[in-house]
Amino acid sequence: MKAAQDIILKPVITEKSMDGLQVGKYTFKVAKDATKPEIKKAVEKLFGVEVDKVTTMHVRGRQKRMGRFVGTTASWKKAIVTLTEDSKAIEFFEGMY
């Protein structure tokens, strides 16, 4: 069993993820091998909230160029966590929207 800090790597701060904050959806970059139940437990433990639903997706790395050299950025896994109606908000995101 992994620690909660090993599952939730960092929050994703984009315009689209900030729009989800009003309806209780929070976006995180998570470990590639993390499962939905592990993500749910980790968010509940780290932030002290009640999680209703977890949606995950794999984000493919993009092709980038540096002059004549071509490489790809790393692939990663994204989780969108929906909180229950009566759950408190995550304090980290409070002043962002």
Contacts in CASP RR format, 6 or more apart in sequence:
PFRMAT RR
TARGET T0000
AUTHOR 0000-0000-0000
METHOD contacts of the structure
MODEL  1
MKAAQDIILKPVITEKSMDGLQVGKYTFKVAKDATKPEIKKAVEKLFGVE
VDKVTTMHVRGRQKRMGRFVGTTASWKKAIVTLTEDSKAIEFFEGMY
2 31 0 8 1.000
2 34 0 8 1.000
2 38 0 8 1.000
4 41 0 8 1.000
4 42 0 8 1.000
4 43 0 8 1.000
4 45 0 8 1.000
4 46 0 8 1.000
5 46 0 8 1.000
6 31 0 8 1.000
7 30 0 8 1.000
7 31 0 8 1.000
7 34 0 8 1.000
7 38 0 8 1.000
7 39 0 8 1.000
7 42 0 8 1.000
8 28 0 8 1.000
8 30 0 8 1.000
8 39 0 8 1.000
8 42 0 8 1.000
8 43 0 8 1.000
8 46 0 8 1.000
9 28 0 8 1.000
9 29 0 8 1.000
9 30 0 8 1.000
9 31 0 8 1.000
10 28 0 8 1.000
10 29 0 8 1.000
11 17 0 8 1.000
11 26 0 8 1.000
11 27 0 8 1.000
11 28 0 8 1.000
11 29 0 8 1.000
11 92 0 8 1.000
11 93 0 8 1.000
12 27 0 8 1.000
12 28 0 8 1.000
12 29 0 8 1.000
12 78 0 8 1.000
13 96 0 8 1.000
14 27 0 8 1.000
17 25 0 8 1.000
17 26 0 8 1.000
17 27 0 8 1.000
18 96 0 8 1.000
18 97 0 8 1.000
20 26 0 8 1.000
20 27 0 8 1.000
21 89 0 8 1.000
21 93 0 8 1.000
21 96 0 8 1.000
21 97 0 8 1.000
22 97 0 8 1.000
23 82 0 8 1.000
24 82 0 8 1.000
24 83 0 8 1.000
24 89 0 8 1.000
25 80 0 8 1.000
25 81 0 8 1.000
25 82 0 8 1.000
25 83 0 8 1.000
26 43 0 8 1.000
26 80 0 8 1.000
26 81 0 8 1.000
26 83 0 8 1.000
26 90 0 8 1.000
26 93 0 8 1.000
27 78 0 8 1.000
27 79 0 8 1.000
27 80 0 8 1.000
27 81 0 8 1.000
28 39 0 8 1.000
28 43 0 8 1.000
28 78 0 8 1.000
28 79 0 8 1.000
28 81 0 8 1.000
29 76 0 8 1.000
29 77 0 8 1.000
29 78 0 8 1.000
30 39 0 8 1.000
30 56 0 8 1.000
30 77 0 8 1.000
30 78 0 8 1.000
30 79 0 8 1.000
31 77 0 8 1.000
32 58 0 8 1.000
32 75 0 8 1.000
32 76 0 8 1.000
32 77 0 8 1.000
34 42 0 8 1.000
34 56 0 8 1.000
34 77 0 8 1.000
34 79 0 8 1.000
36 54 0 8 1.000
36 56 0 8 1.000
36 79 0 8 1.000
39 54 0 8 1.000
39 56 0 8 1.000
39 79 0 8 1.000
39 81 0 8 1.000
40 51 0 8 1.000
40 54 0 8 1.000
40 81 0 8 1.000
43 49 0 8 1.000
43 51 0 8 1.000
43 54 0 8 1.000
43 81 0 8 1.000
44 50 0 8 1.000
44 51 0 8 1.000
47 90 0 8 1.000
47 91 0 8 1.000
47 92 0 8 1.000
48 88 0 8 1.000
49 83 0 8 1.000
49 87 0 8 1.000
49 88 0 8 1.000
49 89 0 8 1.000
49 90 0 8 1.000
50 83 0 8 1.000
50 84 0 8 1.000
50 86 0 8 1.000
50 87 0 8 1.000
51 81 0 8 1.000
51 82 0 8 1.000
51 83 0 8 1.000
51 84 0 8 1.000
51 87 0 8 1.000
52 82 0 8 1.000
52 83 0 8 1.000
52 84 0 8 1.000
52 87 0 8 1.000
53 81 0 8 1.000
53 82 0 8 1.000
54 79 0 8 1.000
54 80 0 8 1.000
54 81 0 8 1.000
54 82 0 8 1.000
55 79 0 8 1.000
55 80 0 8 1.000
55 82 0 8 1.000
56 77 0 8 1.000
56 78 0 8 1.000
56 79 0 8 1.000
56 80 0 8 1.000
57 77 0 8 1.000
57 78 0 8 1.000
57 80 0 8 1.000
58 75 0 8 1.000
58 76 0 8 1.000
58 77 0 8 1.000
58 78 0 8 1.000
59 75 0 8 1.000
59 76 0 8 1.000
59 77 0 8 1.000
59 78 0 8 1.000
60 75 0 8 1.000
61 72 0 8 1.000
61 73 0 8 1.000
61 74 0 8 1.000
61 75 0 8 1.000
61 76 0 8 1.000
62 72 0 8 1.000
62 73 0 8 1.000
63 70 0 8 1.000
63 71 0 8 1.000
63 72 0 8 1.000
64 70 0 8 1.000
64 71 0 8 1.000
64 72 0 8 1.000
64 73 0 8 1.000
65 71 0 8 1.000
83 89 0 8 1.000
83 90 0 8 1.000
END
